[in-house]
Amino acid sequence: MRYVAAYLLAALGGNTSPSADDIKTILSSVGVGVDDEKLDFVMSQLAGKDINEVVASGLGKLASVPTGGAVVASSGGAAAGGDAAAPVEEEKEPEPESEEESDDDMGFSLFD
């Protein structure tokens, strides 16, 4: 993931075809180590490809990935309201704790 992110950073910076040395420079500038084998794999997968097309094809694949719970779409008349204002919730002030409740450390301090 770090290699792809560095590749994208280089591409966003105007380098349309970043080299492995460019990726190493970006990663080393933030103190991240580089595994040459993984970097070579990423570079071989992206060689000769336009990064915009790679991202666009990836977005199409992400559309089919389930992301959690089901969402129910309602087509109710909730949007029919016009000028009606939403009810405003009143903010409650927190009740002050009694002296007994606030002394949870039972007289002992962490730094004594």
LINZI-V25429 format. One record per residue. N is the residue number from 0. PSI is psi in degrees with one decimal (* if undefined). BURIAL is 1 if it has 24 or more other ideal C-beta (glycine too) atoms within 12 Angstrom, else 0. Layout:
# LINZI-V25429
n = <N & N>
psi = <PSI & PSI>
burial = <BURIAL & BURIAL>
This chain:
# LINZI-V25429
n = <0 & 1 & 2 & 3 & 4 & 5 & 6 & 7 & 8 & 9 & 10 & 11 & 12 & 13 & 14 & 15 & 16 & 17 & 18 & 19 & 20 & 21 & 22 & 23 & 24 & 25 & 26 & 27 & 28 & 29 & 30 & 31 & 32 & 33 & 34 & 35 & 36 & 37 & 38 & 39 & 40 & 41 & 42 & 43 & 44 & 45 & 46 & 47 & 48 & 49 & 50 & 51 & 52 & 53 & 54 & 55 & 56 & 57 & 58 & 59 & 60 & 61 & 62 & 63 & 64 & 65 & 66 & 67 & 68 & 69 & 70 & 71 & 72 & 73 & 74 & 75 & 76 & 77 & 78 & 79 & 80 & 81 & 82 & 83 & 84 & 85 & 86 & 87 & 88 & 89 & 90 & 91 & 92 & 93 & 94 & 95 & 96 & 97 & 98 & 99 & 100 & 101 & 102 & 103 & 104 & 105 & 106 & 107 & 108 & 109 & 110 & 111>
psi = <-38.3 & -31.1 & -39.0 & -41.5 & -42.7 & -37.9 & -44.6 & -38.6 & -42.9 & -40.3 & -39.2 & -27.3 & -3.1 & -6.1 & 103.1 & -19.4 & 77.1 & 143.7 & 172.5 & -35.5 & -36.2 & -42.1 & -42.5 & -39.7 & -43.2 & -47.5 & -39.6 & -24.1 & -21.5 & 11.2 & 24.8 & 132.5 & 158.6 & 127.8 & 110.8 & -34.5 & -45.1 & -38.6 & -42.6 & -37.2 & -47.2 & -43.4 & -37.6 & -33.5 & -29.5 & -3.0 & 127.6 & 7.9 & 146.1 & 126.7 & -31.2 & -38.6 & -37.0 & -44.6 & -42.1 & -41.0 & -32.1 & -35.3 & -36.6 & -36.3 & -34.5 & -23.0 & -26.3 & 0.8 & 126.0 & 141.0 & 12.9 & -141.1 & 158.5 & 145.5 & 129.5 & 123.4 & 127.4 & 142.7 & 40.7 & -178.3 & 29.1 & -25.7 & 4.1 & -16.2 & 157.3 & -79.6 & 1.4 & 131.6 & 145.4 & 145.1 & 140.7 & 128.8 & 137.2 & 138.3 & 129.3 & 136.0 & 138.4 & 138.7 & 136.1 & 139.3 & 145.8 & 162.2 & -34.6 & -40.0 & -32.2 & -12.2 & 62.0 & -20.2 & 2.5 & 38.8 & -3.9 & 139.2 & 149.3 & -27.7 & 16.2 & *>
burial = <0 & 0 & 1 & 1 & 0 & 1 & 1 & 1 & 0 & 1 & 1 & 0 & 0 & 0 & 0 & 0 & 0 & 1 & 0 & 1 & 0 & 1 & 1 & 1 & 0 & 1 & 1 & 0 & 0 & 0 & 0 & 0 & 0 & 1 & 0 & 0 & 0 & 0 & 1 & 0 & 0 & 1 & 1 & 0 & 0 & 1 & 0 & 0 & 0 & 0 & 1 & 0 & 0 & 0 & 0 & 0 & 0 & 0 & 0 & 0 & 0 & 0 & 0 & 0 & 0 & 0 & 0 & 0 & 0 & 0 & 0 & 0 & 0 & 0 & 0 & 0 & 0 & 0 & 0 & 0 & 0 & 0 & 0 & 0 & 0 & 0 & 0 & 0 & 0 & 0 & 0 & 0 & 0 & 0 & 0 & 0 & 0 & 0 & 0 & 0 & 0 & 0 & 0 & 0 & 0 & 0 & 0 & 0 & 0 & 0 & 0 & 0>
